[in-house]
Amino acid sequence: MKLEIVNPNAAGIDVGSRSHFVSIGQNLEEVKEFGVYDEDLKKLSAWLVENNIDTVALESTGDYWQNLHGQLLEDGIEVVLVNGKFTKNIKGKKTDVLDCMWIQKLHTLGLLRGSFLPDLQTEHLRTLVRHRGNLIDTTSKASKRMAQNMRLMNLRLDVVVKDIVGLTGLRIINAICNGQTSGEELAKLRHGNCKKSEEEIAKALQSNNRQDYLFVLKQELQKYQDAQRLILECDM
C-alpha cells in the first residue's frame, strides 16, 4: 500500500528550548540545526525559502514555538502547529534529528492536523486576561496571609467582619499597619453597613503586639494594594 504525497515542499521542525532541528527531506544532509536567537530564526526561515519550502510542521512545545511561528508566517511560509502526541515516532532511538525527519515525513504525506490558533487580537486579549487572573490570585493569597497574621496577633477581625478586605476590614488593617493599637479606636472605623457593633469589634481587636507578625501584615497589605492597582491598570 502506498501513501500519496500531499505536501511536496514540506519541512518538519523539532522545536527545542536551546535549538531547533529542521528537516527538508529524509536524508541527513537535508537536516540542519539552528539556534533560538532572533538572527537564528531569520536564518532558519531564509534557508527554508531558499529550498522552496512552502509549508512547515512544528510541535507546540511549551511556548518555544511562538517566535519561530511568527517569523515563518512573516516570510510567507504556511505553518501547521501540531500537538506533540501526534508526532511521536514509535520506532527506533529517539533523537532530535530523527524527530524532525519523522515530522517532515508525516507532513509530506498529509498526516498531521494543525491545532487551532486564534487571531492576533484574540491572542492579545488572552494574554491580558491570563495576567489579570494571576493578579487576582496574588490578591487572594495576600488576603489569606493577612488574615493568618492577624490571627497570630490575636486580632480576630475575621470573626467580626464578613470580608477582611471589605470596606471595614481594609480601614482597620490600614490603621493597624499605621500604628493604631487601641481596639476602641479601631472599632470606630466600622462602616455603617457592618452588622457587628463597635463594642464587639473592639473586643475582637485586642492585640498581643507581636512585631514580627505586624511586619509581615504590612508587607502583605502592600502586596494586596499593589496587585489591586495593577488590576485596574490591566482593566484599562
Secondary structure, DSSP 4 states (H G I P E B T S, - for coil): --PPPS-TTEEEEE--SS-EEEESSSSGGGEEEE-SSHHHHHHHHHHHHHTT--EEEEE--TTTTHHHHHHHHHTT-EEEEE-GGGS---SS---HHHHHHHHHHHHHTT---PPP---HHHHHHHHHHHHHHHHHHHHHHHHHHHHHHHHHTT--HHHH-S-TTSHHHHHHHHHHHTT---HHHHHTT--TT-SS-HHHHHHHT-----HHHHHHHHHHHHHHHHHHHHHHHHH-
